[in-house]
Amino acid sequence: MNKTLQDLINEGNMITFQNNSKQAGYGVFSDASQGLLAWVSRVEDYIRSNYSEDSGPLKMFETFQRHKLTGYEQSSFEVEIRKLQGALRSCESILPNKVVKKDDNVIMSLLKNYLFWTVLVVAVGASYKLGFDNGNSRFDKEKIEMSKENEIIKKDRLKLERINSEKDSLIVELKAKLSSK
C-alpha cells in the first residue's frame, strides 16, 4: 500500500461530526470544515487518478453526496464520510487499474489536437486570401501597364502612318515631276 493512500485513510479516521458541525437554534447540523473539503478533494483525485470507471472504489466514490456534508444531521453526515472511508479501504486490497493512454507518436497526438486543426484552417484560409488578393493586384497592375503600352504603340503607329503617307505623297510628286520631264 502506498504512503498517499495510508495518509488519506489516517486523515479520514480523524474526521468526526463533532469537529465538522455547528449549533443552530433548532439543533446541531453538519458544517464541513476546510480541512474536510480538502480531504474529500484529495480522495477524489486519488481514486479518479488510479481507478477506471468499472472499478469498485470509483463506483463507491460516485455514490458520495457532497452536499450532505453541510446542513444535514449527524446520521446523514456520517453515512457520506463512511462511503469515502469505505472507498479508501477498498483501495488497500484492489490494485490500481486505470490505464493511462499516452500517444507516443507525435504525429498522431498532433492530428488529435483541435488547436492544430484550427491553426491549419486559419493559415490555409489566410494564404488563399493573400494569394488571391496579390494575384488580382498583380493582374490589375499588369493590365494597367499593358494598357499604357498599348496607347503608346497606337500613338507611335499613327505617327508612322502619317510619316508613311507624307513619304508616299512625296514619292508620287517626284514621280510626277520625273514623268513630266
C-alpha positions as a printed Julia matrix, in Angstrom:
181×3 Matrix{Float64}:
   0.0    0.0      0.0
   1.43   3.38    -0.86
   2.02   6.22     1.55
  -0.58   8.54     0.0
  -3.36   6.01     0.48
  -2.36   5.33     4.08
  -2.22   9.07     4.79
  -5.72   9.53     3.35
  -7.07   6.66     5.45
  -5.46   8.0      8.63
  -6.77  11.5      7.98
 -10.23  10.11     7.28
 -10.24   8.29    10.63
  -9.82  11.65    12.38
 -12.88  13.19    10.73
 -15.86  13.34    13.08
 -19.2   15.05    13.18
 -18.11  16.95    16.3
 -15.28  18.81    14.53
 -17.44  19.44    11.43
 -20.7   20.71    12.93
 -22.31  23.82    14.33
 -25.03  24.53    16.82
 -28.13  26.14    15.37
 -31.26  27.32    17.17
 -33.08  24.16    16.14
 -30.31  21.57    16.61
 -26.77  20.55    15.64
 -26.03  20.3     11.93
 -23.04  19.39     9.82
 -20.74  22.18     8.7
 -17.85  20.98     6.53
 -14.51  22.48     7.52
 -11.85  23.48     5.01
  -9.78  20.5      6.12
 -12.65  18.11     5.41
 -13.28  19.59     1.97
  -9.58  19.4      1.15
  -9.51  15.75     2.26
 -12.56  14.94     0.1
 -10.85  16.59    -2.86
  -7.66  14.56    -2.33
  -9.7   11.35    -2.0
 -11.47  12.09    -5.27
  -8.21  12.86    -7.02
  -6.58   9.67    -5.74
  -9.48   7.43    -6.77
 -10.11   9.01   -10.17
  -6.39   9.01   -10.97
  -5.85   5.35   -10.13
  -9.11   3.51   -10.86
 -11.2    3.1    -14.01
 -14.95   3.64   -14.32
 -15.63  -0.06   -13.78
 -13.71  -0.31   -10.5
 -15.33  -0.69    -7.11
 -13.59   2.26    -5.44
 -14.72   4.67    -8.14
 -18.28   3.31    -8.13
 -18.37   3.7     -4.33
 -16.99   7.24    -4.57
 -19.66   8.17    -7.12
 -22.41   7.31    -4.59
 -20.95  10.01    -2.31
 -23.23  13.06    -1.98
 -21.02  16.06    -1.28
 -23.9   18.38    -0.48
 -24.74  16.36     2.63
 -21.5   17.49     4.33
 -23.07  20.82     5.29
 -26.51  21.47     6.75
 -27.55  17.88     7.49
 -27.99  15.84    10.63
 -25.25  13.68    12.11
 -26.53  10.42    10.59
 -26.5   11.77     7.0
 -23.06  13.3      7.5
 -21.59  10.07     8.89
 -23.07   7.94     6.08
 -21.3   10.08     3.48
 -17.98  10.02     5.38
 -18.24   6.23     5.71
 -18.72   5.96     1.93
 -15.41   7.78     1.39
 -13.65   5.78     4.09
 -15.0    2.54     2.58
 -13.83   3.54    -0.9
 -10.35   4.21     0.52
 -10.32   0.92     2.45
 -11.2   -0.95    -0.73
  -8.18   0.65    -2.4
  -5.98  -1.22     0.09
  -6.88  -4.56    -1.45
  -7.7   -3.54    -5.05
  -4.73  -2.73    -7.24
  -4.93   0.45    -9.31
  -6.24  -0.45   -12.75
  -6.52   2.79   -14.64
  -4.57   2.61   -17.86
  -3.07   5.92   -18.8
  -3.32   6.26   -22.54
  -0.4    8.19   -23.86
   0.27   8.73   -27.51
   3.96   8.26   -28.08
   3.51   9.09   -31.71
   3.93  12.85   -32.05
   2.13  12.99   -35.37
  -0.94  11.18   -34.04
  -1.12  13.44   -30.98
  -0.81  16.45   -33.29
  -3.62  15.17   -35.51
  -5.85  14.71   -32.46
  -5.2   18.24   -31.23
  -8.04  20.64   -32.11
  -5.69  23.62   -31.82
  -3.55  22.21   -34.64
  -6.59  21.99   -36.93
  -7.73  25.47   -36.0
  -4.33  26.96   -36.8
  -4.12  24.94   -40.02
  -7.53  26.1    -41.25
  -6.74  29.73   -40.43
  -3.31  29.51   -42.11
  -4.73  27.93   -45.27
  -7.55  30.45   -45.43
  -5.2   33.38   -44.9
  -2.77  32.03   -47.52
  -5.55  31.67   -50.06
  -6.86  35.17   -49.36
  -3.41  36.76   -49.56
  -2.59  34.84   -52.75
  -5.9   35.77   -54.32
  -5.52  39.46   -53.47
  -1.87  39.51   -54.54
  -2.73  37.77   -57.81
  -5.56  40.2    -58.5
  -3.43  43.23   -57.78
  -0.61  41.91   -59.99
  -3.08  41.19   -62.76
  -4.58  44.65   -62.41
  -1.13  46.23   -62.32
  -0.04  44.31   -65.42
  -3.32  45.15   -67.13
  -2.77  48.87   -66.45
   0.82  48.68   -67.7
  -0.27  46.83   -70.84
  -2.99  49.41   -71.46
  -0.43  52.23   -71.21
   1.95  50.42   -73.57
  -0.93  49.87   -75.99
  -1.73  53.62   -76.01
   1.94  54.42   -76.69
   2.05  51.86   -79.51
  -1.15  53.32   -81.02
   0.35  56.82   -80.96
   3.59  55.52   -82.5
   1.62  53.68   -85.22
  -0.36  56.82   -86.04
   2.89  58.81   -86.3
   4.39  56.15   -88.55
   1.25  56.07   -90.74
   1.36  59.86   -91.06
   5.07  59.76   -91.93
   4.41  56.96   -94.46
   1.55  58.88   -96.07
   3.76  62.03   -96.32
   6.53  59.97   -97.9
   4.04  58.31  -100.27
   2.73  61.7   -101.35
   6.34  62.92  -101.81
   7.11  59.85  -103.93
   4.01  60.48  -106.04
   5.04  64.11  -106.57
   8.59  63.12  -107.51
   7.31  60.51  -109.98
   5.0   63.1   -111.45
   7.9   65.54  -111.89
  10.1   62.87  -113.43
   7.48  61.75  -115.88
   6.76  65.37  -116.91
  10.4   66.0   -117.83
